[in-house]
Amino acid sequence: MMKIKKGVQLIDQHDKNYMYGGKFGGNFIPETLKKPIDDLTKLFFKLRKDKKFLKERDYHFKNYIGTPTPFIKLENLTDHLGGAQIYAKVVSEANGGAHKIYNATVHCLIAKRAGKKYIVGDTGAGYAGKMLSMAAKKFGLKCKIFMGAKDIKRQRPNVQAIKKNGAQIVPVTTGSQTLVDAVSECMRYWVSNCDTTHMCVGSTVGPNIFIKICAWSTAQISRELMVQVKEEFGKIPNKLKLLNCVGGGSSAMGFWNEFMNTNAEFIGIEAGGPRKSKLHAAPLTNGSKIGILHGAAQYVVQDKEGQISPTESISAGLDYPGISPLHCFLKDTKRASYVSATDEEALNAYKLVSKLENISPSLEPSHAFAHAISISPKLKKSDVIIVNSCGDSLKDKDIIKSKLGTYIR
Ligand SMILES: Cc1ncc(COP(=O)(O)O)c(C=O)c1O
C-alpha cells in the first residue's frame, strides 16, 4: 500500500528514478536532454537552500506578485446555499490574474542564475504564457510562448497580453491544437535550444525537475492560506475541505501543500466536458490507465492501444489528457479525492458566484465552485469549504457571452 511520509515534502517523496509510489513520474527523456536536466536539477537543489535566493524570491512574491492574496468569506453564496460556510482564496488577485505567476517568476529567477538569455514556455488558457511573458519582461529575458491554435482563438485577452509583453507566440497546429500539443512542441524546441534557452513548464507536469520547481513555487499559496485560516478560525477547522480545479495540477498542489499533514480534506475537480459528450479531460475521475506523457508516467486519457485520446472542455486550462504524477500519487494513497464537473455545471457556477459575490472566477475555478455548490447544502455550518479562485473570468468573456448570452463581472 502506497503511503505519504510525514515530515518530507511531497515533491521529494520519489525513489532514485524520480518515481512517486514506484509508479508515477520519472524522467522519460531523450538522451540529449539528460545533461540539461541534470544541470537544472543541481542548480535548483542549490538554490532551494540558498538564503540569498530565498530572500530574492520572497521579495518578488511580495513586491511583484503582491502576496498575500485575499482570503474572503462568500457570505451571500453561503446564505444562498445553506449548509457549509464557503470561503475563497482569491489567487486571481495576484499580479497578472492567476497562480501561474509564481512558477513563471521562479523560473525567470533560475534562468538568470543559469546565465540564460532566452526563455520558452507552453500555455493553454494563456495564463502561463501571459505570466511568463510578464516575468520575462521584468527580468530582461527574451521569451517565446507555444500555444495551440484552438486556444489562441478562444483565449483572446491573454493572447493580447502576451503580445503586449513583447513575447513571440508560436501557434501550434499539430494534433488537437490545445495545451497537450503546445507542451510537446515547446519541449521539442527546447531539445534543440537548451544551450542558450531555459524552459518553463506551465504546470506540475513534465520531467521531475519541472514538477518540483512548479509545486515548490505555487506552495506559497498554502503558506499564506495557513496563516489566514488560523487568523479566521483560531485553528484549522475540524471539518475543512479544500477544493481546487485540476488541469495539470499546479494550483491544487500549491493550495494543498502546507495542509498535507493536517486533517484537511483535499478534493480535486477535473473537467468533465460537455454533459452530452463522451469526451472529457478527467483521467482520475474516469479511471484512465497509466501512460507516459511529456516525460512522466501518469494516468492519461487514452484509447485501447495506448494512444492519447482527444479531450474536450469549455475551459482551456483544464483541457489536458494527463495529470501531474503528484496527483496520481495523492489519489492512490487516498490523501486526495477527485471528481469532475461538466461544462454546463461550471458555467452555472460562474454565473451564480459572479451574481452573488464580488469575485468572478474564470471557467477553471468555476469547476471547483460547481462542486462546492453541489455539496454545500448537504453539509453543516461547522463544515468549512475553501475554494481556490485561481483565475479571473475576463479571459473567458467571449466564451461566456456566447454560451450564456450575457457576461457578469
Ligand atoms: C486559471 C487557471 N486555473 C487552473 C488551470 C489548470 O492548471 P493547473 O491544474 O496546473 O493549475 C489553469 C491552466 O491554465 C488556469 O489558467
The ligand as an SDF file (V2000), in Angstrom:
LIG
                    3D

 16 16  0  0  0  0  0  0  0  0999 V2000
   -6.9080   29.9310  -14.0260 C   0  0  0  0  0  0  0  0  0  0  0  0
   -6.4110   28.5310  -14.2120 C   0  0  0  0  0  0  0  0  0  0  0  0
   -6.7430   27.6120  -13.3050 N   0  0  0  0  0  0  0  0  0  0  0  0
   -6.3370   26.3290  -13.4350 C   0  0  0  0  0  0  0  0  0  0  0  0
   -5.5790   25.9330  -14.5020 C   0  0  0  0  0  0  0  0  0  0  0  0
   -5.1950   24.4940  -14.6190 C   0  0  0  0  0  0  0  0  0  0  0  0
   -3.8430   24.2800  -14.4550 O   0  0  0  0  0  0  0  0  0  0  0  0
   -3.2720   23.7170  -13.1070 P   0  0  0  0  0  0  0  0  0  0  0  0
   -4.0410   22.4700  -12.8090 O   0  0  0  0  0  0  0  0  0  0  0  0
   -1.8460   23.4760  -13.3880 O   0  0  0  0  0  0  0  0  0  0  0  0
   -3.4920   24.7390  -12.0440 O   0  0  0  0  0  0  0  0  0  0  0  0
   -5.1800   26.8540  -15.4650 C   0  0  0  0  0  0  0  0  0  0  0  0
   -4.3630   26.4740  -16.6010 C   0  0  0  0  0  0  0  0  0  0  0  0
   -4.0940   27.1940  -17.4960 O   0  0  0  0  0  0  0  0  0  0  0  0
   -5.6160   28.2080  -15.3130 C   0  0  0  0  0  0  0  0  0  0  0  0
   -5.2800   29.1390  -16.1960 O   0  0  0  0  0  0  0  0  0  0  0  0
  1  2  1  0
  2  3  1  0
  2 15  2  0
  3  4  2  0
  4  5  1  0
  5  6  1  0
  5 12  2  0
  6  7  1  0
  7  8  1  0
  8  9  2  0
  8 10  1  0
  8 11  1  0
 12 13  1  0
 12 15  1  0
 13 14  2  0
 15 16  1  0
M  END
$$$$
